[in-house]
Amino acid sequence: KGLLLAKDISPIMKWSDVVKVVSSDSRWENCQDVLTIGERRQSLAEYQTKRANELRTLERQERQRSKEAFQQLLAEVLPTVSGFSAWKSRFHEFRDSLAKDDRFHAVADH
């Protein structure tokens, strides 16, 4: 499984593509001597499931960090915008003040 991680094997990569990528590595050759093809396929499936979960978790954490940074940006910038009212102001009136900061662009549009 360390070989798969070292070769940056995607969680959605097919078996035949994985074999092409790792076949030139000595660790793969050693693995062929010890494990059957079924065991290697099982190891790949386990790796892909675990890696997909890890990537989803990282993505979720990054979205959360971006959201929190954006909320902090709002808390910092909105009070300094002249004429801003939470009840009457429109987004386009203060968008330029927010757009100068990277935190504004880090949040995905949903």
Secondary structure in CASP SS format (residue, H / E / C, confidence):
PFRMAT SS
TARGET T0000
AUTHOR 0000-0000-0000
METHOD secondary structure of the structure
MODEL  1
K C 1.00
G H 1.00
L H 1.00
L H 1.00
L H 1.00
A H 1.00
K C 1.00
D C 1.00
I C 1.00
S C 1.00
P C 1.00
I C 1.00
M C 1.00
K C 1.00
W H 1.00
S H 1.00
D H 1.00
V H 1.00
V H 1.00
K H 1.00
V H 1.00
V H 1.00
S C 1.00
S C 1.00
D C 1.00
S H 1.00
R H 1.00
W H 1.00
E H 1.00
N H 1.00
C H 1.00
Q H 1.00
D H 1.00
V H 1.00
L C 1.00
T C 1.00
I H 1.00
G H 1.00
E H 1.00
R H 1.00
R H 1.00
Q H 1.00
S H 1.00
L H 1.00
A H 1.00
E H 1.00
Y H 1.00
Q H 1.00
T H 1.00
K H 1.00
R H 1.00
A H 1.00
N H 1.00
E H 1.00
L H 1.00
R H 1.00
T H 1.00
L H 1.00
E H 1.00
R H 1.00
Q H 1.00
E H 1.00
R H 1.00
Q H 1.00
R H 1.00
S H 1.00
K H 1.00
E H 1.00
A H 1.00
F H 1.00
Q H 1.00
Q H 1.00
L H 1.00
L H 1.00
A H 1.00
E H 1.00
V H 1.00
L H 1.00
P H 1.00
T H 1.00
V C 1.00
S C 1.00
G C 1.00
F C 1.00
S C 1.00
A C 1.00
W C 1.00
K C 1.00
S C 1.00
R C 1.00
F H 1.00
H H 1.00
E H 1.00
F H 1.00
R H 1.00
D H 1.00
S H 1.00
L H 1.00
A H 1.00
K C 1.00
D C 1.00
D H 1.00
R H 1.00
F H 1.00
H H 1.00
A H 1.00
V C 1.00
A C 1.00
D C 1.00
H C 1.00
END
